[in-house]
């Protein structure tokens, strides 16, 4: 496995629950999904948005050398997979740097916006809670559906199934607010689904060209990476609010 090489564009590994070293500072927190925040617990100002920063929402090639974040990523993904009944999250692929910037730049930029430019409110004890912005989310989903539609013939020609559209959480309800811990679980799972969705589209296109059979047999596909190589950090303090004003 080559995840310690930040410049390498090809990775091949599977998601595992590696036990971290016996150092409390290096042991990732245990993720536990707490559920929706009761609407009666806060007063939301319509259109109130902020920009947040979650270090482990960054691309893999920016954080792949951080073992702690890797372990946190695995914990968060497991929590989401079990809570949302999405066992497929244990075997997702994500995009290489090449595919991110040279093929699916618009889609990945929209994904970054969805996970960083969000709605927020506060509970009576001043705890911040978050929800995705519906306009940005709609733009991303429309873009993903368009990309899939354009590639549909190639995917079918390759004898592959049309990939399922990514879904936020268990049912796609983006209108509910969540504590920062839950929002991070939701975000990393959705991010994994989107990257897997785009990778499968690219895979279908490559197969239809007749060029992917050899490259995939030796894991040389430049888009091949597994879920373990995406990372996420946990806990309320991991979300850093960058601004609290309308983003327009």
Secondary structure, DSSP 4 states (H G I P E B T S, - for coil): --TT-TT----------PPPPS-GGGSPPPP----PPPGGGB-PPTT-EEEEEEGGGS-HHHHTT-HHHHHHHHHHHHHHHHHTT-GGGGG-B---HHIIIIISHHHHHHHHHHTTEEEEEEBTT--EEEEE-HHHHHHHHHHHHHHHHHHHHHHHHTT-PPPPPP-STTT---SS-EEHHHHHHHHHHHHHHHHHHHHHHHHHHHHHTT-HHHHHHTT--TT--BGGGS----SGGGEEEEE-S---
